[in-house]
């Protein structure tokens, strides 16, 4: 089972969360680290696809629409995880992302959209 690799867009790239995930063995990078600040949502998704990373964002509406558009156009993505902003503490986000990562492989996440609230 290939472990998920995460890409946090600029909405959700909290350094405490990123560090906590890295300490626990999750391969994660951020929009800031990849010089992707102020890029379009589609650019973030395309970057994640090119890197084989699951995109994590608080931008629920826009990425839900992008997911639907990609599937309708027979375009693939590596997966999207969405959460409402300020809904979870850093610790709760970390626990839910770890639970999701322990359950779903990179292959499982192909073209899949998950809501953090389900984990």
Backbone as a printed PyTorch tensor [residue, N CA C, xyz], in Angstrom:
tensor([[[  0.8580,  -1.1880,   0.0000],
         [  0.0000,   0.0000,   0.0000],
         [  0.8950,   1.2390,   0.0000]],

        [[  0.7700,   2.0360,  -1.0330],
         [  1.5490,   3.2670,  -1.1220],
         [  0.8900,   4.3510,  -0.2740]],

        [[  1.6870,   4.9350,   0.5990],
         [  1.1590,   5.9450,   1.5110],
         [  0.8470,   7.2490,   0.7780]],

        [[ -0.1770,   7.9230,   1.2570],
         [ -0.5450,   9.2190,   0.7080],
         [  0.5940,  10.2150,   0.8700]],

        [[  0.7520,  11.0450,  -0.1340],
         [  1.6500,  12.1940,  -0.0630],
         [  0.7430,  13.4140,  -0.1700]],

        [[  0.8830,  14.3540,   0.7530],
         [ -0.0350,  15.4930,   0.8230],
         [  0.5700,  16.7730,   0.2750]],

        [[ -0.3000,  17.5920,  -0.2790],
         [  0.0340,  18.9590,  -0.6780],
         [ -0.9970,  19.8670,  -0.0400]],

        [[ -0.5600,  20.7680,   0.8280],
         [ -1.4530,  21.7130,   1.4980],
         [ -1.4660,  23.0220,   0.7230]],

        [[ -2.6340,  23.4230,   0.2570],
         [ -2.7030,  24.6990,  -0.4520],
         [ -2.5440,  25.8320,   0.5550]],

        [[ -2.5610,  27.0560,   0.0740],
         [ -2.2350,  28.1710,   0.9710],
         [ -3.2820,  28.4220,   2.0430]],

        [[ -4.4860,  27.8740,   1.8790],
         [ -5.5240,  28.0450,   2.8980],
         [ -5.2310,  27.2510,   4.1660]],

        [[ -4.5530,  26.1120,   4.0160],
         [ -4.4640,  25.1930,   5.1610],
         [ -3.0420,  24.7920,   5.5230]],

        [[ -2.0630,  25.5890,   5.1370],
         [ -0.6650,  25.1690,   5.3290],
         [ -0.1030,  25.6010,   6.6780]],

        [[ -0.8250,  25.3580,   7.7300],
         [ -0.3850,  25.6840,   9.0840],
         [  0.9140,  24.9380,   9.4010]],

        [[  1.9470,  25.6720,   9.7650],
         [  3.2540,  25.0500,  10.0090],
         [  3.2200,  24.0380,  11.1450]],

        [[  2.4060,  24.2770,  12.1640],
         [  2.2930,  23.3150,  13.2640],
         [  1.7120,  21.9980,  12.7580]],

        [[  0.7060,  22.0770,  11.8830],
         [  0.1100,  20.8720,  11.3160],
         [  1.1240,  20.1410,  10.4350]],

        [[  1.7980,  20.8800,   9.5660],
         [  2.7850,  20.2830,   8.6650],
         [  3.8820,  19.5850,   9.4620]],

        [[  4.3900,  20.2540,  10.4850],
         [  5.4520,  19.6640,  11.3140],
         [  4.9490,  18.4150,  12.0400]],

        [[  3.7440,  18.4790,  12.5900],
         [  3.1810,  17.3290,  13.3130],
         [  3.0130,  16.1320,  12.3770]],

        [[  2.5710,  16.3770,  11.1550],
         [  2.4130,  15.2780,  10.1900],
         [  3.7660,  14.7000,   9.7960]],

        [[  4.7380,  15.5670,   9.5730],
         [  6.0760,  15.0990,   9.1960],
         [  6.7060,  14.2580,  10.2960]],

        [[  6.5410,  14.6760,  11.5420],
         [  7.0820,  13.9230,  12.6730],
         [  6.4950,  12.5130,  12.6900]],

        [[  5.2650,  12.3990,  12.2270],
         [  4.5770,  11.0970,  12.2160],
         [  4.7370,  10.3540,  10.8890]],

        [[  5.6760,  10.8030,  10.0730],
         [  6.0410,  10.0620,   8.8770],
         [  5.2520,  10.3640,   7.6160]],

        [[  4.4390,  11.4180,   7.6380],
         [  3.6610,  11.7730,   6.4470],
         [  4.5060,  12.6780,   5.5520]],

        [[  4.5480,  12.3490,   4.2710],
         [  5.2250,  13.1670,   3.2680],
         [  4.2800,  14.3010,   2.8960]],

        [[  4.6150,  15.5140,   3.3160],
         [  3.7350,  16.6630,   3.0900],
         [  4.5550,  17.8620,   2.6380]],

        [[  3.9950,  18.6120,   1.7090],
         [  4.6020,  19.8600,   1.2840],
         [  3.5030,  20.9200,   1.2160]],

        [[  3.9120,  22.1740,   1.1300],
         [  2.9400,  23.2670,   1.1700],
         [  3.0950,  24.1860,  -0.0400]],

        [[  2.0760,  24.9720,  -0.2640],
         [  2.1030,  25.9710,  -1.3360],
         [  3.2750,  26.9260,  -1.1410]],

        [[  3.5510,  27.3050,   0.1010],
         [  4.6610,  28.2200,   0.3800],
         [  5.9970,  27.5870,   0.0010]],

        [[  6.1970,  26.3420,   0.4060],
         [  7.4540,  25.6500,   0.1060],
         [  7.6580,  25.4390,  -1.3950]],

        [[  6.5670,  25.3710,  -2.1220],
         [  6.6440,  25.1000,  -3.5640],
         [  6.4690,  26.3660,  -4.4090]],

        [[  6.5190,  27.5310,  -3.7540],
         [  6.3910,  28.8120,  -4.4560],
         [  5.0890,  28.8820,  -5.2640]],

        [[  3.9840,  28.4530,  -4.6240],
         [  2.6820,  28.4180,  -5.2900],
         [  1.6750,  29.3930,  -4.6630]],

        [[  2.1610,  30.3560,  -3.9070],
         [  1.2660,  31.3330,  -3.2750],
         [  0.5890,  32.1780,  -4.3520]],

        [[ -0.6930,  32.4660,  -4.1190],
         [ -1.5180,  33.2980,  -4.9960],
         [ -1.7060,  32.7000,  -6.3900]],

        [[ -1.6680,  31.3780,  -6.4750],
         [ -1.9760,  30.6920,  -7.7290],
         [ -3.4660,  30.3190,  -7.7290]],

        [[ -3.9990,  30.0510,  -8.8860],
         [ -5.4110,  29.6590,  -8.9960],
         [ -5.6200,  28.2750,  -8.3710]],

        [[ -6.8680,  27.9860,  -8.0340],
         [ -7.1940,  26.6750,  -7.4800],
         [ -6.7960,  25.5720,  -8.4610]],

        [[ -7.0670,  25.7870,  -9.7290],
         [ -6.7140,  24.7770, -10.7270],
         [ -5.2020,  24.5780, -10.7990]],

        [[ -4.4400,  25.6610, -10.6370],
         [ -2.9740,  25.5320, -10.6220],
         [ -2.5160,  24.6920,  -9.4380]],

        [[ -3.1430,  24.8940,  -8.2790],
         [ -2.8160,  24.0740,  -7.1040],
         [ -3.1160,  22.6050,  -7.3870]],

        [[ -4.2740,  22.3380,  -7.9770],
         [ -4.6400,  20.9490,  -8.2610],
         [ -3.6940,  20.3460,  -9.2980]],

        [[ -3.3700,  21.0980, -10.3300],
         [ -2.4490,  20.6080, -11.3610],
         [ -1.0660,  20.3210, -10.7700]],

        [[ -0.6160,  21.1790,  -9.8480],
         [  0.6690,  20.9360,  -9.1870],
         [  0.6120,  19.6280,  -8.4030]],

        [[ -0.4670,  19.4590,  -7.6320],
         [ -0.6200,  18.2370,  -6.8320],
         [ -0.6380,  17.0030,  -7.7410]],

        [[ -1.3290,  17.0890,  -8.8600],
         [ -1.4000,  15.9730,  -9.8070],
         [ -0.0040,  15.6470, -10.3240]],

        [[  0.7280,  16.6810, -10.7490],
         [  2.0750,  16.4800, -11.3080],
         [  3.0110,  15.8340, -10.2930]],

        [[  2.7940,  16.1170,  -9.0120],
         [  3.6310,  15.5820,  -7.9470],
         [  3.0940,  14.2670,  -7.3750]],

        [[  1.9330,  13.8430,  -7.8410],
         [  1.3140,  12.6330,  -7.2970],
         [  0.8850,  12.8040,  -5.8520]],

        [[  0.4310,  14.0080,  -5.5190],
         [  0.0460,  14.3310,  -4.1450],
         [ -1.4610,  14.5620,  -4.0220]],

        [[ -1.9930,  14.1910,  -2.8750],
         [ -3.3790,  14.4700,  -2.5390],
         [ -3.4430,  15.9060,  -2.0310]],

        [[ -4.3450,  16.6810,  -2.6000],
         [ -4.4790,  18.0820,  -2.2130],
         [ -5.3500,  18.1830,  -0.9640]],

        [[ -4.9030,  18.9710,   0.0130],
         [ -5.6800,  19.2380,   1.2260],
         [ -5.9840,  20.7220,   1.2540]],

        [[ -7.2610,  21.0650,   1.4330],
         [ -7.6620,  22.4700,   1.3930],
         [ -8.8920,  22.7200,   2.2500]],

        [[ -9.0390,  23.9900,   2.6520],
         [-10.2550,  24.4620,   3.3160],
         [-11.2290,  25.0510,   2.2880]],

        [[-10.8120,  25.1530,   1.0440],
         [-11.6100,  25.7770,  -0.0140],
         [-12.6010,  24.7430,  -0.5720]],

        [[-13.6130,  24.4470,   0.2210],
         [-14.5310,  23.3480,  -0.0740],
         [-15.2770,  23.5560,  -1.3910]],

        [[-15.9060,  24.7000,  -1.5600],
         [-16.7500,  24.9320,  -2.7310],
         [-15.9930,  24.8300,  -4.0440]],

        [[-14.8790,  25.5370,  -4.1340],
         [-14.1310,  25.5780,  -5.3980],
         [-13.5290,  24.2250,  -5.7540]],

        [[-12.9450,  23.5390,  -4.7660],
         [-12.3210,  22.2510,  -5.0880],
         [-13.3550,  21.1440,  -5.3100]],

        [[-14.5150,  21.2610,  -4.6870],
         [-15.5850,  20.3070,  -4.9790],
         [-16.0000,  20.4530,  -6.4450]],

        [[-16.1390,  21.6990,  -6.9050],
         [-16.4910,  21.9570,  -8.3040],
         [-15.4010,  21.4650,  -9.2540]],

        [[-14.1300,  21.7240,  -8.9030],
         [-13.0280,  21.2570,  -9.7390],
         [-13.0320,  19.7290,  -9.8410]],

        [[-13.2450,  19.0660,  -8.7160],
         [-13.3180,  17.5960,  -8.6950],
         [-14.3890,  17.1100,  -9.6750]],

        [[-15.5680,  17.6920,  -9.5940],
         [-16.6790,  17.3150, -10.4630],
         [-16.3390,  17.5790, -11.9240]],

        [[-15.7400,  18.7320, -12.1840],
         [-15.3590,  19.0780, -13.5580],
         [-14.3210,  18.1010, -14.1170]],

        [[-13.3360,  17.7450, -13.3020],
         [-12.3060,  16.8010, -13.7500],
         [-12.9120,  15.4480, -14.0850]],

        [[-13.7750,  14.9460, -13.2270],
         [-14.3760,  13.6390, -13.4870],
         [-15.2570,  13.6730, -14.7350]],

        [[-16.0070,  14.7630, -14.9090],
         [-16.8690,  14.9050, -16.0860],
         [-16.0550,  14.9420, -17.3740]],

        [[-14.8420,  15.4930, -17.2990],
         [-13.9740,  15.6190, -18.4740],
         [-13.0200,  14.4280, -18.6150]],

        [[-13.2320,  13.3850, -17.8030],
         [-12.3460,  12.2110, -17.8080],
         [-10.8960,  12.5660, -17.5040]],

        [[-10.7150,  13.6030, -16.6750],
         [ -9.3740,  13.9640, -16.2210],
         [ -9.1600,  13.3680, -14.8330]],

        [[ -7.9520,  12.9470, -14.5600],
         [ -7.6400,  12.3090, -13.2780],
         [ -6.9480,  13.2730, -12.3300]],

        [[ -7.1210,  13.0270, -11.0510],
         [ -6.3280,  13.7130, -10.0260],
         [ -5.9480,  12.6940,  -8.9580]],

        [[ -5.0040,  13.0660,  -8.1170],
         [ -4.4640,  12.1360,  -7.1160],
         [ -5.3010,  12.0930,  -5.8460]],

        [[ -6.3660,  12.8830,  -5.7820],
         [ -7.2370,  12.9150,  -4.6160],
         [ -7.3130,  14.2950,  -4.0150]],

        [[ -8.4290,  14.5500,  -3.3510],
         [ -8.6610,  15.8410,  -2.6940],
         [ -9.2680,  15.5620,  -1.3260]],

        [[ -8.7370,  16.2220,  -0.3100],
         [ -9.3090,  16.1720,   1.0410],
         [ -9.7310,  17.5950,   1.3880]],

        [[-10.9880,  17.7430,   1.8000],
         [-11.5210,  19.0670,   2.1110],
         [-12.0070,  19.1360,   3.5480]],

        [[-11.8320,  20.3170,   4.1250],
         [-12.2920,  20.5650,   5.4870],
         [-12.7510,  22.0090,   5.5950]],

        [[-13.6730,  22.2490,   6.4900],
         [-14.0980,  23.6300,   6.7330],
         [-13.0510,  24.3430,   7.5840]],

        [[-12.7480,  25.5820,   7.2090],
         [-11.7410,  26.3600,   7.9260],
         [-12.1910,  26.6390,   9.3530]],

        [[-11.2470,  26.5950,  10.2640],
         [-11.4590,  26.8800,  11.6880],
         [-12.4870,  25.9430,  12.3130]],

        [[-12.6760,  24.7800,  11.7040],
         [-13.6260,  23.8110,  12.2480],
         [-12.9180,  22.8470,  13.1980]],

        [[-11.6340,  22.5960,  12.9400],
         [-10.8640,  21.6570,  13.7520],
         [ -9.5790,  22.3050,  14.2350]],

        [[ -9.1500,  21.8970,  15.4090],
         [ -7.8390,  22.3160,  15.9030],
         [ -6.7620,  21.6400,  15.0590]],

        [[ -5.5350,  22.1170,  15.1840],
         [ -4.4140,  21.4870,  14.4940],
         [ -4.3210,  20.0110,  14.8890]],

        [[ -4.4570,  19.7240,  16.1770],
         [ -4.3850,  18.3430,  16.6560],
         [ -5.4710,  17.4670,  16.0620]],

        [[ -6.6820,  17.9950,  15.9550],
         [ -7.7910,  17.2210,  15.3910],
         [ -7.5880,  17.0030,  13.8910]],

        [[ -7.1140,  18.0170,  13.1860],
         [ -6.8040,  17.8490,  11.7510],
         [ -5.7570,  16.7430,  11.5900]],

        [[ -4.7040,  16.8080,  12.4130],
         [ -3.6330,  15.8240,  12.3310],
         [ -4.1800,  14.4180,  12.5590]],

        [[ -4.9740,  14.2250,  13.6080],
         [ -5.5160,  12.9010,  13.9180],
         [ -6.3890,  12.3780,  12.7790]],

        [[ -7.2150,  13.2400,  12.2300],
         [ -8.1040,  12.8220,  11.1400],
         [ -7.3080,  12.5130,   9.8700]],

        [[ -6.3060,  13.3270,   9.5620],
         [ -5.4770,  13.0670,   8.3790],
         [ -4.6760,  11.7790,   8.5510]],

        [[ -4.1880,  11.5180,   9.7560],
         [ -3.4540,  10.2740,  10.0180],
         [ -4.3790,   9.0630,   9.8840]],

        [[ -5.6040,   9.1970,  10.3850],
         [ -6.5810,   8.1020,  10.2780],
         [ -6.8880,   7.8170,   8.8050]],

        [[ -7.1070,   8.8730,   8.0460],
         [ -7.3910,   8.7200,   6.6200],
         [ -6.1960,   8.0750,   5.9150]],

        [[ -5.0000,   8.5490,   6.2260],
         [ -3.7780,   8.0450,   5.5940],
         [ -3.5210,   6.5760,   5.9470]],

        [[ -3.8940,   6.1730,   7.1450],
         [ -3.7040,   4.7830,   7.5690],
         [ -4.7320,   3.8550,   6.9120]],

        [[ -5.8400,   4.4170,   6.4590],
         [ -6.9320,   3.6270,   5.9010],
         [ -6.9050,   3.5610,   4.3760]],

        [[ -6.6020,   4.7030,   3.7440],
         [ -6.6530,   4.7880,   2.2820],
         [ -5.2560,   4.9520,   1.7030]],

        [[ -4.9630,   4.1780,   0.6940],
         [ -3.6640,   4.2790,   0.0200],
         [ -3.7180,   5.3800,  -1.0400]],

        [[ -2.5690,   5.6770,  -1.6020],
         [ -2.5120,   6.6370,  -2.7000],
         [ -3.4020,   6.1640,  -3.8570]],

        [[ -3.4090,   4.8580,  -4.1050],
         [ -4.2480,   4.3080,  -5.1680],
         [ -5.7340,   4.4780,  -4.8450]],

        [[ -6.0910,   4.2610,  -3.5730],
         [ -7.4860,   4.4340,  -3.1580],
         [ -7.9670,   5.8630,  -3.3890]],

        [[ -7.0710,   6.8250,  -3.2490],
         [ -7.4430,   8.2390,  -3.3320],
         [ -7.5390,   8.7540,  -4.7680]],

        [[ -7.1100,   7.9720,  -5.7390],
         [ -7.1890,   8.4140,  -7.1350],
         [ -8.6120,   8.8500,  -7.4860]],

        [[ -8.7470,  10.1010,  -7.9400],
         [-10.0360,  10.6690,  -8.3720],
         [-11.0900,  10.6860,  -7.2770]],

        [[-10.6560,  10.6450,  -6.0400],
         [-11.5650,  10.5770,  -4.9020],
         [-11.5410,  11.9070,  -4.1450]],

        [[-12.7030,  12.2830,  -3.6460],
         [-12.8200,  13.4650,  -2.7960],
         [-13.2880,  12.9940,  -1.4250]],

        [[-12.5520,  13.3720,  -0.4020],
         [-12.9060,  13.0060,   0.9670],
         [-13.0930,  14.2640,   1.7960]],

        [[-14.0550,  14.2260,   2.6970],
         [-14.2390,  15.3190,   3.6520],
         [-13.6160,  14.9030,   4.9780]],

        [[-12.7970,  15.7630,   5.5350],
         [-12.1040,  15.4550,   6.7840],
         [-13.1150,  15.1050,   7.8840]],

        [[-14.2970,  15.6730,   7.8150],
         [-15.3290,  15.4150,   8.8310],
         [-15.7230,  13.9370,   8.8950]],

        [[-15.4810,  13.1870,   7.8270],
         [-15.8160,  11.7490,   7.8260],
         [-14.7740,  10.9040,   8.5390]],

        [[-13.6740,  11.4860,   8.9430],
         [-12.5740,  10.7420,   9.5410],
         [-12.3970,  11.1240,  10.9920]]])
